[in-house]
Amino acid sequence: MIDFNKELYFKTDKFKVLLDRYEKSTSQGEPFYLDPEDLTDIAEYYQYHECDEKALSTIDRAIYTFPSAVEPLLFRSRYALLRENDVEKAKYYAQQIIDTSDYDYKYLHAEILIHEGKPEEADEYLRMGIDDLSPRERADYVYDVVNLFLDYDALDCARKWIELIDDKSGKDYRETSARCYLLNQEYSQAEELYMQLVDQDPYSTYYWTQLTASQYLNGKISEALQSSEFALAIDSQCEDALLAKANCQFTLGQLADALDFYHRYSALRPNDGYVESLIGSTYVKMNNLEEALIHYNKAILLANGDRSLFIDISKQKALLLSSMGLRDKALLVIENCINTAKNNIADLHVIKGYIYMDAGETDEGLRQFETAITLSDNDPFIIYQIGTACYDNGEYDLAYDALRRITIENQDDNPIDGWAYNAACCAKMGRADEFLYALRKGCEVNPAEVSIVFSNILHPNIPFTDLYEFIKNKFIK
C-alpha cells in the first residue's frame, strides 16, 4: 500500500533523476550504486504503476545485494501477502529480518496476523512494549497502528487504539477519526471533519479527494464533483482526483465526460486493470457493448497478476456476454474463474445461475443458486446476490422470498443490504404496506442501494434525505 507522501515523492525531480539513472544502468549494463532504500523506492514505484515484473526484478536485486537490509525484505514480504496472497512466502521473507524490534518489522508481523484473520492477536502483539516508549514515540506508534488496522478495515481494533491518543484536538486525530467515520459508513461525520481539514490545509489534494469520497458515498454527487475539481485545480495530474471526478460524472450520467477523465487517469496509470474495467462499464451504460467487451478483455489481461481483481472483472465480462446472448461464452468465462479461484466460489455459482436464467433456463439457474447456498453455508450476502439476480431476471416471487429471508426475517442481525430490492419486489407485486416498510428501512440503513434500485425514477442530485418521500409519492397515489 503506497501512502500519499510516497506518491508525492514519485513526482519529484530527485526521484525522476534516480529512476532515470537506474533504468539506464540496467538497460546499458553501466555500474550505478544505489542503497537498499533507493532500490525499494524504485520497486514501489514500479508496483504503483502495475509493472510487477520490474518491481520484483528490482527488489530481488536489492535483496541479493543487501541480504540483511530491512526495507527490501519488508517490500517482498508485503508483496507476497497482498499481491500473491501467499502467507507462507510472506513469513519466509519476514523471518529473514534480523532486527525484530524494528517498528516496521512489528507492523509487518501484525499485517500477516490480520491477513490470517487474527486481528485480536495482532492487537495484543502490537501492545507489547508500548509503555517503554517516550511520549513522542508513543504518539507516532499509536497513529501508525490505527492506520494499519484501518487499512485492513479492522475498525473495532482501530477504535481501541484511537482511545490511546492523548491529543484529541490536533489535525492527526481529526484525520484518523475521519477515516474511521468513512469506514463505518458515517459519511456526514467524515465530511464534516474533512471540511475542517481542507479549511486548515486548503492546498492538500489528499484532503480534497477524501472529502470527495465522503460526499460521494453520502449521495452528494454534485458536491463531490466540485471537491474533485478543487483537487485538480491544485494538481491537474492528481490521479485520485481524476478518478473521483470520472466516478462522479458516471453517476450523474455524464458518460462522455466520465470516459474522458477515465482515459486521462489511464494515461497516467496505463496498467491499471480496475480503471480499464470502469471504462468498459461506461460503454455498457452507453449501450456500446462491443466496445465494452474490448475494454473488459484488456482489463482482464492487466489484472492477471491480481487474482481477486481478475475474477471480479471476469464476472462483469460474463454478465456482458450473457446480455449479448452469448450464453456458452459467458459460462466458459465463469468456469475459468471457478478453476482459478478453487475455493470461495459460491458467488461464481450465483453468476452461473444468473446466466442460465438470462437464457431462459430457470430450473438450471435455481440449481446453481442452491449450490451457492450450500457452498456458502447460507451466507446472507450470497442469498442477497441470488435475490438481486432473480429480480434482474423478472422472477419477482423468487426474489421476494430470498430478500425477505435476509431482511424481514433476519432483523436481529441488523441487515443493511436487500431492503431496497425487497421494496422494489413489493412494488412489482402490489404489496403496498410491505413496500413502504422496506423502503423506509432501506432509506435509513442503505440509501445508496435505494438510489441504485430506483435510479430510473430519480434525478441524479436528489439528496439521500429526500429519497423516501420522493419514491413513496411516485408509487402511492
N, C-alpha and C positions, 0 to 999 in steps of 0.2 A: 504494500500500500504506500503510494507516494504522497508525502504531505505537501501542503500548499507552498511552504518555503522552498522545498526542493524543486517544485515546478518553476518557481521564480528563478532559482539558481540556473536551471537549464537554459533560461533565456538570456543569461548574462554573457558579455563578451569573454569574460575569463573562462567560462565553461566551453564556449564555442571554439576558442583557440585550443583548449585542451583536447576536445573531441577531434578537431581537425588534425592536430599533430598525431594523435593516437591512430586515426584511420589511415593517415599517410604512412605511418611506421608499419602498420600491419599489411597494407597493400603493397608497399615497396620494399619491405624487409629491412627497413632502417632501424637501428637501435634507438630507443627512446625510453628513458626511465620514467616510470610512474609509480607512486606509492600505492599501497593497497586501498587507501581511501579513495584516491582518484579513479582507480580501476573499478571500484564498486559503484562510484557515481556514474561512470560510463555505462556499466551494466544496467543500473537502474534506469538510465535514460533510454537504453535500447528496449528494456521491458515496457517502459511507459509508452513507447511508440510501437508496441506489439511486435518488436523484432526479437523474438525469443531466442532464435539460434545465435544471433550476435551477442545477446545478453549472456547466454550460457558459455559461449566461447570466451568471452571477456572474463567472466567470473572464474572459470576453470583455470585460465592463465594466472589470475590473481592468487588462487589457492595453491597452484603449483609453485609459484614464485615465492609466496609468503605463507607457508603452510600453517603458521601459528597466528596469523593476523585475524582479528575478531570480525571485522566488517565483511570480508568476502564470505566467511562461513555463515554469518548471520543471513546474508542475502541468499546464499544457496539453500540454506535450511528453510527459509520462508518461501522460496520459490517452490521447493518440493511440497511444502504444506499447502500453499494457496493455488498454485498453478497445476501441479501434478497430482494433488490430492493424495500424496504418499507420506503418511505419518512416519513410517519406519525410516524412510530416506531422510526426512526432516530431523529425526532423532539422531541419525548417523552423523550428519554434519554438525548438529548441536553438540554432540559428545566430543567433538574434536576441539572445542573451545576450552582452553586451559583455565582461564580465569572465570570461574563460575560465580564470583562475587560481582562481576561486571553487571551494571544495570541492564544493558542491552541483552545480556545472556538471560537474566531473570525474566525480562519481558518475553523473550523467545520461548523459554520453558513454559511460561504461563500461556502463551498462544497455543502451544502444542496441546496443553491440557484442555483449553477451551475447545480446540478443534476436535478433541476426543470426546466432547460432551461432558467435561468435568469443570465447569466454571467455578463451582464452590471450592474445589480442590485448588484451582488456580488462585482464587481469592486468599485462601489460607496460606499458600506458598508465598504470595506477594507480601503478606503482612509480616513475615519473618524478618526481624532486624529493623523494622521501621522506627522503633523507639530509639535506635542508636544514631539516627540521622540528625544533622543540625536543622534548625527551623527552615532555612532556605532550601536545603537538600530535601527535606521532608515535603515542603510545598511543591517543589518540582516533581518529586516522585509521585505524589498523590495525583497530580494532574495527568501525568503520563499513564498511570494505571487507570484512571477514569476513562481517558480517551481510548485506551486499549480495549476495555470492556465495551465501550460504545461502538468501536469498530466491528465488534462481533455481535452487536445487538443484545449484549448481556446487560439489560437495563437494570435489573434488580441489584446486581453486583456493583454496577457503576454508581447507583444511588447511595449504596453503603459507603463508598469511598468519598463521594461528594460531601457527606456529613463530616468527614475528617478535615475539610478545608476550613481554615480559621478566618481568612479574609473573604467575607461574602459580599464585599462592596466593589471589588475590582473587576476589570474587564475580563480577565481569565475566567472568573467564576460565572459571569453572565454568559460568556461564550459557551462554556461547558454546560450550563443549565439549559441554554437554548438547544443544544444538541440533544439533550435528554428529552425536552419537550417535543422536539421534532420526531424523535424515535418513538415516543409514546403517543404519537398522533394528536398531541395537544398543540395544534398548529397556531391558534390565536396567541397563546403564551409565547411560542417560539418567535412568531412575527414581532410581538412587542419588544422582546429582547434584542432581536436583530435590528429593529428600528433604532433602539438606543445605541447599538454598536456602530451603525453607519453614521449616526449623528456624531459619535465620538471620533470615528475614523472614516470620513466620507470618501477617502480615496482607496479603500480596501475593496478590491474586486471580490475577495473571498466573502466578506460580509454581505455585499450586494447579491451575490449568487445564492448565498444561504437564505437571505431574505426572499429572493425569488422562489426558492424551493418551498419555504413555509407558506407563502401566499398562494402558490400554485396548488399545493396539497390542500389548502383551505378553500379552494374553489374561487379564489380571487385572481382569475386568469389575466384580466387586463392590467391589474396592479402588478402581477408577476412579470408580465411583458415589459412594463415600464421599468421595473427594477433591473431586469436583464439589460435593458438599453442603457441604464446608468453605468452598469459594469462595463459595457462595451465602449461607452464614452471615455472611460478611464483607460481601457486596454482593448483595442479593436480586435486583438488576436486572443483574447481570453477564451479558452476552449470551453470551460464550464458555462460561460455566459452565452456563447454561440449556441451551444446545445440547449440551454434553458430557453433561449428565445425561440428556437425552432420548435421545441415542445409546446410552448405557449401558442405559437401560430398554428400548429397542428390542431390543438384542442379548440381554438377559435374558428377552425375551418378555413384558415388562410393557407391552403395547401401548397400553392405555388411558392409563396414566401417561405413556408416551412422547408420545402425542398431546397431553396436557395441557401438557407442557413445550415441545413444538414450537410450540404455539399461544401460550404465554407469550413465547417468543422472537419469534414473528411479530408480536405486539402491539407490540414494541419496534422491529422491523425489518419493517414490512408490505410492503416492496417487494423482499424477498429471495426470488428465484425458486428458489434452491437449496433452501432450507428448505421452501418450499411443495412442492417435489418429494419431500422426505423425508416430509412429511405424506401425500402420495399413496402412497408406498411402504409406509407404515404401514397404510394402508387396504387395500393389496394383501395384506399379511400377514394382515389380519383378514378377508380374502375379501370385502370390500365394494368390488367392482370399479367400480361406478358412481360411488361417492364418490371413489375413487382417480382416476378419469378426470377428474372435475371439478377436482381439485387439480393434476393434470398440465397440464390446459389453462390454468389460472390461472398455473402456474409458467412455462409457455412464453411467455405474454404478458409476464410480468415480466422474463423473460430475453431478450427480443427484441433488446436492445442489446448483448448479450454472445453472440457467435456460437458460441463453444465451449460455453457453458452451454446455449444454445438447442438445439444439436444433441444434447447429452447427455440432456437431458430429453425431447426428441422421440424418441430411441431407446427410452427407458423407456415412453413412451406407445405407440409402435408395438408393442412386445412385449406390453403390456397388451391392446391391441386384438386382437392375434393370439390371445392366450389366451381372449379373449371370442368367438372365432370370426369376427371381423370382418377377414378377410384383406385385402380390397381397400382398406379404410380404413387398415390398417396399412401396406400397401405405398405408399399415397399419402403418408403421413407421411414415409417414408424417401426417396421420390423428391424431396420438398420439401427434405429435408436435403441430398441429393446436389446439387441445384441451388443450394442456399445455400452449401455448402462449396466446391464447384467442384474442389478438389484435396484430397489426403489423405482419399480416400473409400473406401479398402479396407475399413475396419471397417463401413461402411454396407452394403456388399455382403454382409458376413457376416450382418448383421441381416436383410437380404432373404432370404438363404439359410435362416436360421432360420425366418422367417415361412412360406416355401414348405414347408419340412419339417414345420412345425407343422400345415400344411393338408394334409399327406399327399402333397405333390408333391416327393418326394425327388430325382428327377432334376434338376428346375429348381433345387432347393436346392443340389445339388452343382455345377451350372453357376455359380451365384453365388459359391460358395466358390472355384472355380477362377479366376474373375475377380478376387476379392480377393487371392489368392496372387500372381497376375500383377501386379496394380497395386502390391502391396507389395514386390515383388521377393523373395518367400519370407521375409518378415519373421516371425521365430519367434512374436512376440506375436499376429500375425494367425492363424497356424496354431493357436496356443493357443486363440484365440477360436472357431475352427472346431471344434476338438476338444471344447470345452465345449458348443457348440451341438449337435453330434451326440450327445453324452452326454445332454443335457437332452431330446432327442427320441427317446431309446431306441435310437439307432444305435450300439451299443457297439463293434462291429467297426470302423466308420469312425472313431469317437472314439479307439479304441485305436491305430490306425495313425497318426493325426495327433499324438496326445500322445506316443507312443513316439518319433516323429521329433524332437521338441523336448526330450526328456528323455534317455532311454536312449542314443539315437544322437547326442546333442549334448552330452555331458558335458564336453567340453573347454572349453565356454563357461560352465560352472558355472550351469546353468539353475536358476531359482528357482520359476517358475510351471509348473504342469502335473503335478507329481508326485502330488498328492492325487487329481486326476481320473484320472490313469493308474492309481493304486491302485484306485480305485472301479471302473474298467473291468475290471481284472484280477479283482476280486472277483465282478463280474457274470459273467465268462467262465470262472470256475473256475481261474484261473492263480495258484495259491496262492503259489509261490515268488516270482513277479514281483510279486504283491500286497504281500508283506512287504517286499521290497526298495524298491518305490516308496513304500510307506507310511513306512518308516524315513527315506528321503531327504526326503520331504515334511515330516515332523516336525522334521527337522534344519534345513531351509533355509526353510520357509514354513509354520509351524504354523497361522497364521491361515487359510490356504487349507484345510488339513486340517479345522479346526474348522467351516468353512462346508460343505465337501463331505459330511462325516459328521455334520452337525448333527442329523439325525433320530435318531441313537442316542446322542448326547452330552447330558449335562446342562449348563446354561449356565455353571456356575462351574468346570468342570474345568480345572486348570492345563495349560498347553501341555506341561509336562514329563511329564505323565501320559498324553498322547494316545496314544502308540504302544502301550503295554501295554494300555490300555483297549480300543482299537479292535481290536487283534490278538486279544484274548480274546473279543471279540464274534463274530469271523469264524472263528477257528481253534480248534476244539474238541479 
